[in-house]
Amino acid sequence: MAACLLAAGVLAAACASSASDSGGTSSGSKTVSAAQVAKVTLHVGDQAGTGAEALLTAAGLINKLPFKVDWSDFTSGPPMLQAMGAGAIDIGGVGDAPPVFAAAAGEKIEIAGALLGNPLAAAVLVPKGSPIKSVAQLRGKKIAVAQGSSADYHLLAVLKQAGLTPKDVTLQYLQPAQALAAFSSGHVDAWDVWSPYIEQVTAQDGARILVNGKPIGNTYSFEVASRAALADPAKAAAIRDYIKLVNQAHAWSNTHQSAWAVLWAKATGLPQSVMVKAAADSTSDAVPINATVVKSEQDIADAFSSAGLIPGQVDFANFSTSQYNSLVGGSS
């Protein structure tokens, strides 16, 4: 089994101009100078689902950020947003479910950038030789999943489509490295996870995809920012620069999958053949945070609430900002 993954996602590279290129930028009603942005230290959360630091470095974009960055690594989105709630992180990339759990916990966060994902980047996997052929056959089985992650929602949705609820299975809440070990050793019957773990275990362990993300429709990932950072004009301007680079990097990686796979393989320590497939499965496109995106998150919040997996109800419109929509165009 290969070493645990260090980076994932698609944030490779194209040249990008920052707000500081023109000498300043507007943050809310205040104009922030390039000199003010240069003094910012932006605390960025990184994880195996985004790999922003490794990817921006490999792409030659790290030095284009016109401010200092303090990177922190997390195993998945939920612990990152917990750290954000504690004031340790200003912004970080996560899947669709972590912002819902953070909102339900009353964390002061907002989705600030959005990416429309590839449904192939989510899957329920079963081990090689497993007799399980359908989601319905998961009844009574042990399933590994990272609690509060995008995989957690994917699993909830595909179980519902098969007429099952989380009470019909035994959920093993494990972070990816733990889940990988449990899955490979046969201690769980299935694993719901994202790329490139999907491509890793299918290629190296002969695991089989039971269902991917296609049945649940469009899924999104997000750059989530703390309200405290957004309220700081200089940090808000730095966040604009960061999201702009991330969006352009995604666009580049979509059309340079082979080149990105080479860089990604070096970052993860996985074979290039695995990462070529993962790069193809993980394409994504920047989109504005509009009514469609907010409704998608609201539907996820309602699903978790109905299942009793988060407390109370969440009005997700209160946890989103459209202030950076101009970075992707087509905003509403």
N, C-alpha and C positions, 0 to 999 in steps of 0.2 A: 504494500500500500504506500502510495506516495505521501510525502509530507503534507501536513495540513496546509490549506491554501492561504496565501498571504494577500492576494488581491483578486478582484473580479470586476465585472461590469465592463462598460465600454466608455472610457474617457480619454481616448487617445487624441490626436493632435492636429491642430491647424494653427496658423498664425492668427492672433487675435489682438484687436485694439482694445484697450481698456478705457474707462471713463477718464482716466488721468491723461490719456493721449492729448486731449484738447485743453489740458491745464486745469480742469475742474469738472465737477458734476453736481447735479441737483439732487439732494436727498430730502424728500418732502418739500418743505418751504424754504430750506436752507441750501445755499451753495457751498460745497465743500471743495477746497483747493487740493491740487495734487500733493502739495506738501503735507497737508493734514492727513490724506489717505496714506502717504508713505510712513507716517508715524504709527499707524494702526498695527496691532498684532491681532490677527484673526485666529481664533481657536476653532480648528476644523476637526470634526469627527470623521474617522475613516473606518471602513469595515470591509469584510470579505465580499460584500455585495456591491461595493463601489470601487475601492482601490484607487481613490483619487490621487493620493501622493505618488504612488509607484507609477501610475499611468501618466500623470502630468510630467513627472521627472523623465520618464522614458520618451515622452513626446517632445521634450525640450520646452515645455510651457511653464515649468515651475518658476523660472526666472522672469517670466512675463507678468507674474502677479506683482502689482505695484505696492505691496505691503508685506509685512512679516507674517509668517504662518507658524502656528504652534499645532502640530499634528498629534492626534491621539487615536490609537487603534482600539476598535471594539469588535466583538465576535459577531454582533448582529445589530439591527436597528434599535430594538427596545432598550438595551443598556446604554446605548449612545444617547437616546433621548432622556433617559433618567439622569445622565450626567449633565445634559443640557438644562434640565429642570433644576439641577443643583448649582447652575451658574458656571460650570466648567467648560462648556462648549458653546460657540456662537452659531455654528451652522454645520450640517452634515447631511450626507445622502442616505436615504432609507427607502424601503418599499412602501406599499400602500397601507398596511395595517399599523405599523408603529405610531404614526401620528394620531390615529384613532385612540389607541391605548393611552398615549400621552395626554390627549385632550380629555379623556374620561377621568384621568387622574388629576386633572386640573392644572397640568403643566402650562406655563406661559410660552407657548410655541406657535408658530405659523408656518404653513407650507409657503415657500417663496419662489420655488422653481419646480416645474413639472416635466416629466418625460413619459411619453406613451411607449409602453414596453412591448416586447415580443412574447406571445403566449408560450413559445417553446422554452422560455427561461424559467418556467415553473413546472413541477411534476411531482406526482406520487410515484415512488419507486418501490419495487419488490425485488428481493434477492434472486439470483440465478437459481433456476429450478423450483421456484415458488409455485404452488398449485393455484394461487390466487390469480384469477383472470379478469375480474371486474371489481369495481368499487364496492358493489353490494356485498361481495365476499369478504370485505374487511370487517364485517360485524364480529365483534368479540376479539378482534386482533389488536396487537400492540403496535402503535404508530408513533414514530419519533417525529417531533416538530419543535421548532423554536417558538416558545410562547410569545404572542404579540407580534410575530413577524409576518411578512407577506405570505409565507408558507402556511401560517396558522389560518389566515383567511381563505387561501386556496383550498386547504383541507376542509374547512367548514362548508365552503360552497359546493365542492364536489360530493361531499357526504350528503348534503341536503338534496342534491339532484338524484342521488341514488336511494333516497327515502330514508337516510340515516341521520342521526344526530351525534354530537360528541359523546353522549351517554351510551351509545351503542358500540363504542370502541374504547380501548384503553390508551389514552394519550400519554406519551412519555415526553415531557417537556425537557428537551435537550438542546444545547447550543450545537452548532454544526460539527465541531471537532468531536464532541461527545457522541453525537448522533451517528457520525461516520463510523466510529469505533463500534457502537452498538449494532449498527446495520451490518457491518462487515463480519461481525462475530456471531450473528444470528440471534441477538438478544431482542430484536424487534422484528415484526413481520413486514413493516413498510416504513417508508421515510418520505415526508413531504419537504422538499427543499428547492433551491434555485440553482441557476448556473453560476459557476462551472462545476459545482458538486455533482450535478446531474450527469454531465459528460464524463467526469472523472470515474464515477462508479459504474456507469454503463460500459465504458471502455476497458477499465482495469479489473472490475469484479464480475462483469457479465450481468449486472443488474438490468432489470427490464422496466420500462416506463409503463405504468398502469394507466395513467391519464396525465395529460399536460394541461396547460392553461387555456386551451381553446374553448372548452365548454363554458367557461365563466365570462368570456368576452373580454373587453378592453381592461387592461390593468395599467397602473401608473406607478412610477417611483418619484421621489421628491427630494428637493433640497429643502430641509427644514431649518428655520432660523429661530433663535430665541427672541422674544419680544424686547428684551433688554438691548440686544444687539441692534435690532431694527430701530429702536428709539434713539440710538446714538448716531448722529448724522455721519460721522466719519466711518463708523463700522458699517452703516447701511450702504454707504458708497463703496466700501471694500467688498461687501457682499454682492453688489451689482457687478463689479469687475469679475468676481469669482464665478458667479452664475453664467456670465457671458462667455467666459473661457470654457466652462463645462459644456455649455450648449454647443459651441463650435467644435469642441473635441468629439462630442457624440456624432455630429454630422460627418466629421472626418472619418471616424471609425466605421461608420456604416458603409462607406465606399472603399475602405482600405482594410478589409477584414484580415487578409493574409499578413499584412505588415503588422497589424495590431496583435495578431496571434503570436507572432515571433516575440514581441515585447512582453506580452502577457505570460507566455511560457517561461521566460526568464524570471519574471516577478513571482510566479507561483511555484516554480520548480517542477511543474507538470510537463509531460511531453507535448511537443508542438502539435502533434496530431490530435490530441485532446482539445487543445486550445483553439485550433482551427474551427472545430465544431462548435465550441462554446462561443466564439466570436460571432459565428453565424446565427446562433440561437439567441444572442443577447443584444441584438440591435435595438435601438430606441431613438425616438425623435422628440425634440423639445416642443412643448405645446404651452399655450397660455393657460393660466389658472382662471378658468371661466366657469360658468354655471354647470357645464357638463362634467368638469373635473370635480367640482365641489359636490355635485349630486352623487358621483361615483363613490366618493369618500363617505358621504352621508349614508348611502346604501350599506357600505361596509360597517359603519358604526351601528346602524340599525340591526344588522345581522348579528353582530357580536352581542348587542344588548338583548335581543330576543332570545339568544342562546344562553343568556346569563353569564357570559364570559367577561363583560365589563359592567360596572355599576351604573345604573340610571340611564339617562338618555344624553346624547351629545348633539349639539347644534353645530355642525362642522363649519358652517359659514363664518363662525366666530374664530376659526383657527386657520384662516387663509388670507393671503394678501395678493393683490394683483399689481402691486407697484412695479414689478419687474417684467410685466407682460410685453413691454415694448422690445425686449431683448429677443423675442421670438417672432414678433409680428402676429397679425391675425387676432389680436386681443379684443376682448369685448368688455 
